[in-house]
Amino acid sequence: MIRLFIYTFIRFLVVGIAIYLALALLRMISRLIQKRTGRKDMYVHTTTKSPPKEEYRDVVDADFTEIDDKKDK
């Protein structure tokens, strides 16, 4: 009976240490990724676009020129 208790206790202890080490490794990896990318890159989705300039808002007609990519033969 005592052997079973000791065996079970050691087994839970080993599993607990393995889980702790796995979580510590994940924490270290996440910190390394945060340091490499920087905190500015983490919040890209929260930035807002600036409104267009006034001079570009009221464009009604514009003269577009065609660009001819063909070489003269």
Phi and psi restraints in degrees (value plus and minus 20) as a CYANA .aco file:
   2 ILE   PHI     -88.4   -48.4
   2 ILE   PSI     -56.5   -16.5
   3 ARG   PHI     -81.9   -41.9
   3 ARG   PSI     -62.0   -22.0
   4 LEU   PHI     -82.5   -42.5
   4 LEU   PSI     -62.2   -22.2
   5 PHE   PHI     -82.7   -42.7
   5 PHE   PSI     -65.1   -25.1
   6 ILE   PHI     -84.8   -44.8
   6 ILE   PSI     -63.1   -23.1
   7 TYR   PHI     -81.8   -41.8
   7 TYR   PSI     -65.1   -25.1
   8 THR   PHI     -85.7   -45.7
   8 THR   PSI     -60.9   -20.9
   9 PHE   PHI     -82.6   -42.6
   9 PHE   PSI     -65.5   -25.5
  10 ILE   PHI     -85.0   -45.0
  10 ILE   PSI     -58.3   -18.3
  11 ARG   PHI     -83.2   -43.2
  11 ARG   PSI     -67.2   -27.2
  12 PHE   PHI     -84.0   -44.0
  12 PHE   PSI     -56.7   -16.7
  13 LEU   PHI     -83.6   -43.6
  13 LEU   PSI     -64.4   -24.4
  14 VAL   PHI     -85.3   -45.3
  14 VAL   PSI     -62.9   -22.9
  15 VAL   PHI     -84.8   -44.8
  15 VAL   PSI     -60.6   -20.6
  16 GLY   PHI     -83.4   -43.4
  16 GLY   PSI     -62.5   -22.5
  17 ILE   PHI     -84.9   -44.9
  17 ILE   PSI     -59.5   -19.5
  18 ALA   PHI     -83.9   -43.9
  18 ALA   PSI     -62.2   -22.2
  19 ILE   PHI     -85.3   -45.3
  19 ILE   PSI     -62.8   -22.8
  20 TYR   PHI     -80.8   -40.8
  20 TYR   PSI     -64.7   -24.7
  21 LEU   PHI     -85.8   -45.8
  21 LEU   PSI     -57.2   -17.2
  22 ALA   PHI     -84.7   -44.7
  22 ALA   PSI     -63.2   -23.2
  23 LEU   PHI     -87.2   -47.2
  23 LEU   PSI     -58.0   -18.0
  24 ALA   PHI     -85.0   -45.0
  24 ALA   PSI     -59.0   -19.0
  25 LEU   PHI     -84.9   -44.9
  25 LEU   PSI     -62.0   -22.0
  26 LEU   PHI     -83.0   -43.0
  26 LEU   PSI     -59.8   -19.8
  27 ARG   PHI     -82.6   -42.6
  27 ARG   PSI     -62.2   -22.2
  28 MET   PHI     -85.4   -45.4
  28 MET   PSI     -60.1   -20.1
  29 ILE   PHI     -85.6   -45.6
  29 ILE   PSI     -61.8   -21.8
  30 SER   PHI     -86.4   -46.4
  30 SER   PSI     -56.7   -16.7
  31 ARG   PHI     -86.4   -46.4
  31 ARG   PSI     -59.3   -19.3
  32 LEU   PHI     -84.1   -44.1
  32 LEU   PSI     -61.3   -21.3
  33 ILE   PHI     -85.3   -45.3
  33 ILE   PSI     -61.1   -21.1
  34 GLN   PHI     -84.2   -44.2
  34 GLN   PSI     -58.3   -18.3
  35 LYS   PHI     -88.2   -48.2
  35 LYS   PSI     -58.7   -18.7
  36 ARG   PHI     -91.7   -51.7
  36 ARG   PSI     -61.1   -21.1
  37 THR   PHI    -102.6   -62.6
  37 THR   PSI     -49.2    -9.2
  38 GLY   PHI      65.0   105.0
  38 GLY   PSI     133.9   173.9
  39 ARG   PHI     -95.0   -55.0
  39 ARG   PSI     -41.9    -1.9
  40 LYS   PHI     -86.0   -46.0
  40 LYS   PSI     -54.4   -14.4
  41 ASP   PHI     -95.8   -55.8
  41 ASP   PSI     -35.6     4.4
  42 MET   PHI     -94.8   -54.8
  42 MET   PSI     -46.5    -6.5
  43 TYR   PHI    -131.5   -91.5
  43 TYR   PSI      19.1    59.1
  44 VAL   PHI     -87.5   -47.5
  44 VAL   PSI     -56.6   -16.6
  45 HIS   PHI     -90.5   -50.5
  45 HIS   PSI     -34.3     5.7
  46 THR   PHI    -110.3   -70.3
  46 THR   PSI     -29.2    10.8
  47 THR   PHI     -94.7   -54.7
  47 THR   PSI     128.4   168.4
  48 THR   PHI    -128.1   -88.1
  48 THR   PSI     133.2   173.2
  49 LYS   PHI     -99.7   -59.7
  49 LYS   PSI     125.3   165.3
  50 SER   PHI     -99.5   -59.5
  50 SER   PSI     127.3   167.3
  51 PRO   PHI     -87.1   -47.1
  51 PRO   PSI     135.4   175.4
  52 PRO   PHI     -86.3   -46.3
  52 PRO   PSI     136.4   176.4
  53 LYS   PHI     -87.4   -47.4
  53 LYS   PSI     134.6   174.6
  54 GLU   PHI     -81.1   -41.1
  54 GLU   PSI     -57.0   -17.0
  55 GLU   PHI     -90.3   -50.3
  55 GLU   PSI     -37.7     2.3
  56 TYR   PHI    -117.4   -77.4
  56 TYR   PSI     -31.0     9.0
  57 ARG   PHI     -92.6   -52.6
  57 ARG   PSI     -59.1   -19.1
  58 ASP   PHI    -120.2   -80.2
  58 ASP   PSI      10.5    50.5
  59 VAL   PHI     -98.5   -58.5
  59 VAL   PSI      96.7   136.7
  60 VAL   PHI    -120.6   -80.6
  60 VAL   PSI     -77.3   -37.3
  61 ASP   PHI    -141.9  -101.9
  61 ASP   PSI     118.5   158.5
  62 ALA   PHI    -154.3  -114.3
  62 ALA   PSI     120.6   160.6
  63 ASP   PHI    -107.5   -67.5
  63 ASP   PSI      94.6   134.6
  64 PHE   PHI    -122.2   -82.2
  64 PHE   PSI     116.0   156.0
  65 THR   PHI    -122.4   -82.4
  65 THR   PSI     119.8   159.8
  66 GLU   PHI    -101.3   -61.3
  66 GLU   PSI     118.9   158.9
  67 ILE   PHI    -120.1   -80.1
  67 ILE   PSI     101.7   141.7
  68 ASP   PHI    -117.4   -77.4
  68 ASP   PSI      91.3   131.3
  69 ASP   PHI    -104.3   -64.3
  69 ASP   PSI     -32.3     7.7
  70 LYS   PHI     -94.8   -54.8
  70 LYS   PSI     120.4   160.4
  71 LYS   PHI    -100.2   -60.2
  71 LYS   PSI     127.5   167.5
  72 ASP   PHI     -86.3   -46.3
  72 ASP   PSI     110.3   150.3
